[in-house]
C-alpha cells in the first residue's frame, strides 16, 4: 500500500496556535473588564438608592441637615432636598449622588 508522502509544516504555518491563544486571552480579558464595569455601575446604583432612602427618612424628622448627614453615612452626597408640609404631615424628597449614579427618594409622615 502506498502512503502519501509525509508533509512537513511550512515555516509560515508555525506559531499560529500561539496567536489564536493570545487572541482568546485578549477576548477573555476584555469580557472580564466589561463584567467588572457593569458590577461597579450596579454597586454605585444600589449605594445611591440606599443613601437616598436613608436621607429621605431622616429628612422627615430632622430636616435638611439630618438628610445630608444620613446620605454621607451611606457614602452618598446630597444634591437636592425639598420638603412640603401640609395639614396632614410632611413629605421630603432627596436626591443623592454616588460616583456617576444619582438616585431620588421620597418619604412622608402623613397619616
C-alpha positions, 0 to 999 in steps of 0.5 A, a space after each residue: 500500500 502506498 502512503 502519501 508522502 509525509 508533509 512537513 509544516 511550512 515555516 509560515 504555518 508555525 506559531 499560529 496556535 500561539 496567536 489564536 491563544 493570545 487572541 482568546 486571552 485578549 477576548 477573555 480579558 476584555 469580557 472580564 473588564 466589561 463584567 467588572 464595569 457593569 458590577 461597579 455601575 450596579 454597586 454605585 446604583 444600589 449605594 445611591 438608592 440606599 443613601 437616598 432612602 436613608 436621607 429621605 427618612 431622616 429628612 422627615 424628622 430632622 430636616 435638611 441637615 439630618 438628610 445630608 448627614 444620613 446620605 454621607 453615612 451611606 457614602 452618598 452626597 446630597 444634591 437636592 432636598 425639598 420638603 412640603 408640609 401640609 395639614 396632614 404631615 410632611 413629605 421630603 424628597 432627596 436626591 443623592 449622588 454616588 460616583 456617576 449614579 444619582 438616585 431620588 427618594 421620597 418619604 412622608 409622615 402623613 397619616 
